[in-house]
Amino acid sequence: MEGILVPILISLGAFAMVFGLRYLANKENMAMIQNGIDPKLNRPQPQPYKNLKWGLLLMGAGIGLFLAYILDHTILNYYGGFRSRDNEAIYFSLIGIFGGLGLFISYLIEKKNTLDK
């Protein structure tokens, strides 16, 4: 009995979620029309630099992860003298630093291109 109950509940939950989202979106559009606002103005605007931002963020995170691996397996082992398990912080910090650096470079490129126009 329990084996068939889970798929049924998941299916019903998914249907209820989709139905609820469509119902609320329709209700919001009707309220906008009633107040004299065009619902098409509420559509998301295109973001021309979205791929550049994601690309530089992921490249920066990858470079940070690679550099952390190199540091962990070469320099920290050489000076530590033994394999330490307490080097997790260097992975997270370098991923954050280089990911942020990628986002900053993306910001500079976007700013330069918008000022040139």
N, C-alpha and C positions, 0 to 999 in steps of 0.2 A: 504494500500500500504506500509506503514512504517513497519507493522508487519512482512511482508515477506522479506523486504529489508535487515534487520539486519542479519538474519541467512544466507542469500545468501552471503553477504559481509564477514561475519566471515568465512564461508567455503572457499571462494575464497582466502581470506588472509592467512588461514592456508595452503592451497595447494601451494600458491605462496612461502610461507616461506620454506616449506619442499623442494619444487623443487629448490629454490635458494640455500639452504644449500647443497643439493646433487650436484648441478651443480658446486658450488665453490669448494667442496671437490674433485670432479673429476678433475677439472681444476688444482688444486694444485698437485694432484698425477701425472698428465700428465707432469707438469712442472718439478717435481722432477725426473721423468723417463728421460725426455729430457736432464737434467743436469747430469745424471749418478748416481743419488742417489736412494737408495732402499726406496720406500715408507713405507715398513714395519718397518723401523727403527724409523719412526715418531709416532708409536703407543704408547699409554700411558703405562708406566711400572707399574707392580703390586706394591701396597703399603701395606706391611704386617701389619703395625700398625694403619691402618686407623680406624678400629673398636674400638681399644683401645682408640685412641685419641677422637673419638666421644663419646664413653661411659663415659670417665672421664670428658669430657667437660659438658655433660648433667647431670651427677651426681653432679658435682660441682655447676652447675647452680641451680639444684634442692635443694641442701643443702643450698645454699645462699638464695634462695627464702623462704625456710622453716624457716631459721634463721631470716630473715627479718620479716616474719609474726609473729614469736614468740616475737621478740623484739618490734614490733609495738603494739601488743595486750597485752603485759604484762608490760615490763619495761617502755616503753615510756608513756603508759597510767597511770601507777602508779606515776611516777614523774611529768608528765604533769598536772595531775589533771582533764583533760578533753580530750575528743576525738578530736584530731587535724587532719586536712586533709592535713597537710604539711609534711607527712612522705613518700612521693613517692620516694625521693632521696635514702632512705635507701634500698629500694627494688632493684633499678637499681645498686647501688654501690655494694651491697653484691652479686648480681648475677654476676657482672663483676669480683669481687675479687675471688670468689670461682670457677667461670668458668676458670679464668686465672690460678688459683692454680691447677685445674684439668689438664690443658694443660701442666703446668710445670712438674707435676708428670709424665705425659705421656712422656715428653721429657726425664726425668731422666731414666725411664724404657727403652726407646728405646736406649738411650746412653749406659746404662749398658749392654743391650743384644748385641749391636753391638761391644762393646769392649771385651765381653767374647768370641766372635767367632774367 
